[in-house]
Amino acid sequence: MEVDLCWAYNRWVTEKVLPESGGRMYSMLCLPFSDPAACVRQVETFGDRQGVTGFMVTTVRAPAGERQLLYDGSISAMQERGLVLAFHSGPNWNEPVFRACNRFLSVHALGFTFYNILHLTNWVINGMGERFPSCR
């Protein structure tokens, strides 16, 4: 379902929203991070469209360790097009460490920080910066 939702959203944004903005709007499109091949297809299909500045992944499902290497194809495709890769985080009540929190605000505040730290740590430890030096 994630692949279809991202495809529909990215198509709508690039075919309706951005063209009708008269060049006043830009977007970072979503990637279906549960499917590495679909991520490449999204970048190849929508990455060159007017107003697209990059792609964003949701970090609450951050891949751990070697799994991140599965995304080399999409990162390479973004780098070739000069597109930005961004991480968007959020709360996740299912994370064991956050079960000690009894308020949404606590999980929300800690989740944004925790998942971005997790993603960036994996990025550094797996040498992504060295393999993709031009990826912004």
N, C-alpha and C positions, 0 to 999 in steps of 0.2 A: 504494500500500500504506500510506503514511503516513496518509492521510486515514482509511482504514478502521481502522487500529490506534488512532488517536486517538479516533475515534468509539466504538469498542468499549470502550476503557479509560475514557473519560469517562462513558459510559453505565453501566458496571459500578460505577465509583466513586460516581456520583450515585444509582443505583438500589439498590445493595446495601450498599456500605461506609458511606457517610455516614448513611443512615437507621438502620442497625443500630448506629451508635455512640451513639445517644441524645443527640446534640448535643455530644459530647465531641471530635469530630474535625472539622477543616476541611481544605479542599483547594484547591490551585491546579491547574487542569486543563491538559492539554497542548493546544497548537495545532499543526495540520499546516501548518507555515510554507512548505511548497512550493506551497500552493494558497490564495491570498488569499480566494476566495469560500467555500471550505470553512472558513476561519478564522471568517468572519462567521457562518456556519451554526452552528458550535460554540458561539460566544458567545450567539447568539440562542436556541439550544436548551437549553444547560446553564447559562447564566449566572445565571439566576434561581432555581436549585435550592438547597435548604437546604444550608448548609455550604460553598458555593462562594464563595471570597473573591477569585478572580481567575484569570488564565491565565498560562501560562509558555511561552516559546519557547526553543528550543535555539540558542545563539548561534554554534555552530561552522559554521553555514550562514548567517551574518549577511548580510542583503541590503546591497548597496553602493549608495550614492548614491540616485538617483531611484527605484530599485526599492522602497525603503522606503515610498514614497508609495502603493504598491499596498495597503498594510495599513491605510489610513485608515478603511475600513469597520469592521474588527474593533476598532480602537482607539476609534473613535467609539462603537461598541456597548458596549464595556467602560466607557467614561467615563459613558455614560447610565445604567448600572447601578451605578456607584460601585465597580467592580471594579478590582483591581490588575493591572498588567502587569509581569511579571518576566522576567528573562533568566537562563537556566541555561547554563553553559558546560561545557567539557570538553576533552580532548585531541583533536588531529587530526594524525595522522602525515603526512597528505597535504599539509599546508600547507608550501610550500617553505622558509619560514624555520625550520621545526622539523626539517628533514632534517639539520641540523648537530648535533642532539641524539642522543646514543647510548643514552639511558636513558629508560624510560617516565616516571619521576618528573620529569625535566626537561620533557618535553613536557606532562605533566599540569599542572605548576606554571605554566609559561609560557602554556599554552593558556587557562586560566581567566582570567587577566589580559588577555591579548591580545584575545580575542574580546569580552569585556565592554567593553574600551576601544573596539574597533571599532564595536560596536553603539551605545554611548553617544555616540561622536563623530558617527556618522550621525544619531542622534536630534537632537543639537544643531544640526549644520550644516544639516539639512533643516527646521529650525523646528518640530519636533514639539511642543515645549513651548509654543510660541505658539499652535499650531493646536489643541492639546488641553490647555488649562491646568488642567483638573480631573482629568486622568488621573494616577492614582497609580502 
